[in-house]
Amino acid sequence: MIVTLTANPSIDHTVRLGGRLQRGAVLRAAASASQAGGKGVNISRAAVAAGIETLAIVPVPEHDPFVDELAAAAIRCEPVGPASVPRGNLTLTEPDGTTTKVNLPGPTASPELLEALADAVVKASTDARWVVLAGSLPPGAPATWYADLLGRLDGHAPVAVDTSDEPLLALVDGLGATAPALMKPNADELASLVGGDAEALHAPEVAAAAARGLVERGLGACLVTLGAAGAVLVTSEGAWHADPPPTTVVSTVGAGDSSLFGYLLADLRGLSAPERLRLAVAYGSAAAGLPGTTIPTPAQVSAAAVTVRPLDLETGGR
C-alpha cells in the first residue's frame, strides 16, 4: 500500500486558454475543469488507476465535497480534523503547453491538526510499503514539520518526499540524523539546495553530480526531474539519465507527481534503479501530454519509448 499525505490539499481549477496569455487583456477560455487535488492526492489517484492499494490522508472536514469526490474516484481517504475547507488553485494553460499557476496559501493549520495528521501518518505507515509526504505545508506549520515527521517514521515504511522552499531545506539540513528513501526535486529545487544556476542543472551530468552530494550525506535516492530533458536518478549504486519520448506538451501540471508515482510503482514491482527511472519518466511524459491535472493510466504510459543510459560522474562522460 502507498500512503500519501497531502498537508495542504486544494481544489485545482484548470482553464485552457484558446490563445496566448496576455496580461491586462480579456481572455476567452476554450475549456475548464475542477478536481480535488494536491501532490499526494495525485499520487493516490495514479495508484488507483494502476490497481495499487492506497490511502490518501488529507486535512479536510469529514463530510466535505473533497472527500466525496475522492470516494467517487475509488480513492480511500482519511480526512483528519479539526480542519477547514481546502484552498483553491488556478492553472492557466496555453495551446503550446505553457502553464501558469496561481496557488493560494490555504487555511492555517492549528497545532492540534498538525499533531493529528502526524499521528494518522505514523499509524498508517505500519501497513505501508511507501509513505509519501508531498506538497507545500499549510500556514501555521513550522518549516521543519516534514523533517520532524520523518524522524517519527524512522524504522517504518520507506518515505518519499516531494516538497520545496523552506520545508525542503529543512529536510536536507537534517540528513545527518534522518533521511528519506527518496527525494524528488526539480532543477529549480535542486539549485536551492546546492546553489548555482538552475538552468545549468538541466544538464544531466551537472544535475547528477549535485544530487550525488545529497546521496553521500545519507539520502537514499534522488530523482531529479528536468522537464524536456527527462530526469536523472542517483543512488549509492550509480547515476542514470533518461530521455523522454517525443511528447506534445498539453499541460505540465501533475507531471512531477506522475513521475514520482512511476518510480514507486517500479519499486513495488522489484525493478532495478535504471528501470525505476525509466517508468518515472514514462509516467511524467504521459502526464505532460494530457490536459489539466489529468493523471495517466498504465495504458497511456510507454516505458519502452524511454531511453536510459548510465552517467559516469567521475570523468564527466557517459
MARVO-5470 format. One line per 8 residues: number of its first residue (from 1); their letters; for each residue x, y, z of C-alpha. Coordinates in nm, 3 decimals. Layout:
MARVO-5470
NUM	a	X/Y/Z | ...
END
This chain:
MARVO-5470
1	mivtltan	0.000/0.000/0.000 | 0.112/0.356/-0.074 | 0.015/0.604/0.198 | 0.011/0.965/0.084 | -0.006/1.278/0.295 | -0.122/1.599/0.130 | -0.074/1.851/0.408 | -0.214/2.143/0.206
9	psidhtvr	-0.475/1.998/-0.035 | -0.654/2.204/-0.295 | -0.936/2.219/-0.542 | -0.747/2.256/-0.869 | -0.925/2.477/-1.121 | -0.779/2.446/-1.470 | -0.865/2.689/-1.751 | -0.750/2.603/-2.103
17	lggrlqrg	-0.699/2.923/-2.300 | -0.774/2.948/-2.670 | -0.466/3.163/-2.730 | -0.163/3.310/-2.554 | -0.192/3.452/-2.205 | -0.188/3.832/-2.218 | -0.162/4.048/-1.908 | -0.440/4.302/-1.876
25	avlraaas	-0.648/4.153/-2.157 | -0.992/3.995/-2.159 | -0.929/3.629/-2.241 | -1.166/3.359/-2.359 | -1.141/3.008/-2.224 | -1.163/2.708/-2.453 | -1.248/2.476/-2.161 | -1.230/2.450/-1.783
33	asqaggkg	-1.235/2.181/-1.517 | -1.206/2.140/-1.140 | -1.067/1.849/-0.943 | -0.976/1.762/-0.586 | -0.600/1.767/-0.585 | -0.265/1.818/-0.424 | 0.055/1.623/-0.483 | -0.024/1.332/-0.255
41	vnisraav	-0.380/1.307/-0.384 | -0.247/1.295/-0.741 | -0.019/1.004/-0.649 | -0.307/0.818/-0.483 | -0.514/0.883/-0.796 | -0.237/0.726/-1.009 | -0.215/0.432/-0.769 | -0.587/0.355/-0.804
49	aagietla	-0.557/0.368/-1.183 | -0.271/0.117/-1.164 | -0.453/-0.117/-0.924 | -0.227/-0.035/-0.629 | -0.382/-0.005/-0.283 | -0.350/0.344/-0.144 | -0.464/0.568/0.141 | -0.480/0.945/0.100
57	ivpvpehd	-0.451/1.136/0.428 | -0.581/1.492/0.399 | -0.671/1.771/0.644 | -1.030/1.834/0.534 | -1.367/1.812/0.710 | -1.513/1.461/0.715 | -1.818/1.548/0.505 | -1.650/1.794/0.269
65	pfvdelaa	-1.718/1.754/-0.106 | -1.343/1.697/-0.141 | -1.385/1.364/0.041 | -1.692/1.276/-0.165 | -1.502/1.333/-0.489 | -1.217/1.105/-0.382 | -1.465/0.838/-0.279 | -1.634/0.862/-0.620
73	aaircepv	-1.291/0.803/-0.778 | -1.242/0.492/-0.557 | -0.961/0.664/-0.364 | -0.960/0.556/0.000 | -0.933/0.874/0.201 | -0.874/0.953/0.567 | -0.996/1.306/0.645 | -0.827/1.449/0.952
81	gpasvprg	-0.958/1.737/1.162 | -1.016/1.986/1.303 | -0.974/2.123/0.951 | -1.110/2.395/0.724 | -1.225/2.358/0.366 | -0.928/2.324/0.127 | -0.785/2.610/-0.075 | -0.842/2.667/-0.444
89	nltltepd	-0.558/2.677/-0.700 | -0.581/2.817/-1.053 | -0.394/2.682/-1.355 | -0.396/2.855/-1.695 | -0.273/2.650/-1.991 | -0.193/2.787/-2.336 | -0.218/2.597/-2.666 | 0.161/2.538/-2.676
97	gtttkvnl	0.156/2.377/-2.331 | 0.283/2.681/-2.139 | 0.137/2.659/-1.790 | 0.079/2.940/-1.540 | -0.023/2.854/-1.185 | -0.167/3.069/-0.908 | -0.160/2.882/-0.577 | -0.338/3.017/-0.270
105	pgptaspe	-0.172/2.969/0.071 | -0.451/2.759/0.220 | -0.611/2.768/0.567 | -0.394/2.797/0.875 | -0.325/2.464/1.044 | -0.353/2.453/1.422 | -0.104/2.261/1.638 | -0.386/2.015/1.712
113	llealada	-0.441/1.950/1.341 | -0.070/1.904/1.273 | -0.040/1.653/1.556 | -0.348/1.465/1.434 | -0.203/1.448/1.083 | 0.130/1.319/1.210 | -0.041/1.055/1.424 | -0.251/0.940/1.127
121	vvkastda	0.054/0.902/0.903 | 0.257/0.714/1.164 | -0.034/0.478/1.233 | -0.096/0.410/0.863 | 0.276/0.354/0.795 | 0.267/0.016/0.972 | 0.078/-0.130/0.673 | 0.254/0.072/0.402
129	rwvvlags	0.522/-0.018/0.152 | 0.580/0.353/0.084 | 0.481/0.671/0.264 | 0.473/0.987/0.050 | 0.496/1.333/0.206 | 0.403/1.567/-0.075 | 0.342/1.932/-0.147 | 0.364/2.257/0.042
137	lppgapat	0.295/2.296/0.412 | -0.008/2.497/0.522 | 0.028/2.829/0.704 | 0.090/2.760/1.072 | 0.315/2.460/1.014 | 0.683/2.504/1.103 | 0.927/2.459/0.815 | 1.074/2.160/1.000
145	wyadllgr	0.741/1.972/1.014 | 0.823/1.721/0.738 | 1.171/1.670/0.882 | 1.025/1.611/1.230 | 0.767/1.369/1.090 | 1.043/1.184/0.906 | 1.206/1.119/1.242 | 0.883/0.968/1.375
153	ldghapva	0.862/0.743/1.070 | 1.216/0.613/1.108 | 1.208/0.233/1.110 | 0.865/0.218/0.946 | 0.798/0.214/0.571 | 1.038/0.393/0.333 | 0.948/0.759/0.285 | 0.944/0.961/-0.037
161	vdtsdepl	0.932/1.340/-0.014 | 0.835/1.594/-0.279 | 0.829/1.949/-0.148 | 1.009/2.281/-0.196 | 1.131/2.602/-0.033 | 1.192/2.603/0.344 | 1.047/2.255/0.415 | 1.286/2.107/0.157
169	lalvdglg	1.583/2.296/0.301 | 1.493/2.172/0.650 | 1.489/1.813/0.525 | 1.834/1.849/0.374 | 1.967/2.019/0.687 | 1.857/1.710/0.882 | 2.016/1.450/0.653 | 2.280/1.367/0.913
177	atapalmk	2.014/1.239/1.154 | 1.734/1.103/0.934 | 1.691/1.078/0.560 | 1.408/0.988/0.325 | 1.446/0.687/0.099 | 1.364/0.909/-0.198 | 1.356/1.280/-0.274 | 1.221/1.424/-0.599
185	pnadelas	1.337/1.780/-0.666 | 1.320/1.956/-0.999 | 1.611/2.162/-1.129 | 1.499/2.481/-0.951 | 1.454/2.299/-0.621 | 1.791/2.126/-0.655 | 1.954/2.463/-0.720 | 1.801/2.596/-0.398
193	lvggdaea	1.970/2.311/-0.211 | 2.316/2.310/-0.367 | 2.348/2.662/-0.506 | 2.436/2.751/-0.861 | 2.230/2.818/-1.171 | 1.908/2.620/-1.210 | 1.945/2.640/-1.590 | 2.285/2.471/-1.570
201	lhapevaa	2.130/2.190/-1.365 | 1.917/2.094/-1.665 | 2.235/1.931/-1.798 | 2.208/1.568/-1.679 | 2.570/1.533/-1.564 | 2.552/1.858/-1.367 | 2.224/1.762/-1.202 | 2.351/1.414/-1.118
209	aaarglve	2.673/1.548/-0.966 | 2.473/1.783/-0.746 | 2.233/1.506/-0.643 | 2.523/1.275/-0.560 | 2.627/1.517/-0.287 | 2.288/1.465/-0.119 | 2.314/1.087/-0.151 | 2.661/1.098/0.005
217	rglgaclv	2.505/1.281/0.302 | 2.258/0.996/0.361 | 1.971/1.041/0.114 | 1.860/0.704/-0.020 | 1.791/0.811/-0.379 | 1.747/1.141/-0.561 | 1.517/1.159/-0.863 | 1.568/1.495/-1.036
225	tlgaagav	1.305/1.587/-1.295 | 1.437/1.809/-1.573 | 1.131/1.882/-1.786 | 1.201/1.832/-2.155 | 1.549/1.700/-2.065 | 1.396/1.399/-1.887 | 1.527/1.308/-1.544 | 1.829/1.173/-1.360
233	lvtsegaw	1.841/0.921/-1.078 | 2.128/0.898/-0.832 | 2.167/0.624/-0.571 | 2.462/0.483/-0.381 | 2.499/0.235/-0.669 | 2.531/0.485/-0.954 | 2.367/0.752/-1.167 | 2.148/0.736/-1.477
241	hadppptt	1.979/0.973/-1.719 | 1.653/0.906/-1.905 | 1.547/1.084/-2.222 | 1.169/1.123/-2.257 | 0.986/1.010/-2.569 | 0.865/1.278/-2.814 | 0.567/1.441/-2.642 | 0.326/1.715/-2.746
249	vvstvgag	0.301/1.904/-2.418 | -0.054/1.995/-2.323 | -0.011/2.068/-1.950 | 0.282/2.014/-1.717 | 0.060/2.015/-1.406 | 0.086/1.679/-1.232 | 0.381/1.560/-1.444 | 0.618/1.560/-1.147
257	dsslfgyl	0.366/1.375/-0.930 | 0.320/1.118/-1.205 | 0.698/1.074/-1.233 | 0.721/1.007/-0.862 | 0.443/0.750/-0.883 | 0.612/0.580/-1.178 | 0.923/0.536/-0.965 | 0.724/0.395/-0.674
265	ladlrgls	0.532/0.158/-0.900 | 0.855/0.025/-1.049 | 0.997/-0.022/-0.699 | 0.686/-0.216/-0.592 | 0.746/-0.439/-0.893 | 1.102/-0.506/-0.777 | 1.266/-0.335/-1.075 | 1.625/-0.208/-1.085
273	aperlrla	1.724/0.156/-1.042 | 1.750/0.223/-1.420 | 1.408/0.067/-1.473 | 1.260/0.273/-1.191 | 1.391/0.582/-1.368 | 1.252/0.458/-1.700 | 0.899/0.418/-1.565 | 0.921/0.750/-1.379
281	vaygsaaa	0.999/0.939/-1.699 | 0.738/0.742/-1.894 | 0.469/0.842/-1.644 | 0.580/1.206/-1.634 | 0.584/1.231/-2.013 | 0.239/1.074/-2.039 | 0.103/1.327/-1.789 | 0.252/1.620/-1.981
289	glpgttip	0.058/1.510/-2.287 | -0.277/1.519/-2.105 | -0.495/1.823/-2.023 | -0.514/1.991/-1.683 | -0.419/1.776/-1.387 | -0.511/1.451/-1.562 | -0.310/1.160/-1.421 | -0.222/0.891/-1.677
297	tpaqvsaa	-0.343/0.534/-1.662 | -0.099/0.247/-1.726 | -0.242/0.209/-2.078 | -0.129/0.566/-2.157 | 0.229/0.504/-2.041 | 0.501/0.371/-2.273 | 0.814/0.275/-2.080 | 0.965/0.117/-2.392
305	avtvrpld	0.984/0.461/-2.555 | 1.216/0.595/-2.282 | 1.594/0.569/-2.330 | 1.806/0.521/-2.015 | 2.186/0.546/-2.002 | 2.437/0.540/-1.716 | 2.629/0.852/-1.622 | 2.997/0.844/-1.533
313	letggr	3.027/1.116/-1.272 | 3.397/1.052/-1.210 | 3.506/1.157/-1.559 | 3.202/1.362/-1.663 | 3.141/1.125/-1.953 | 2.859/0.884/-2.031
END
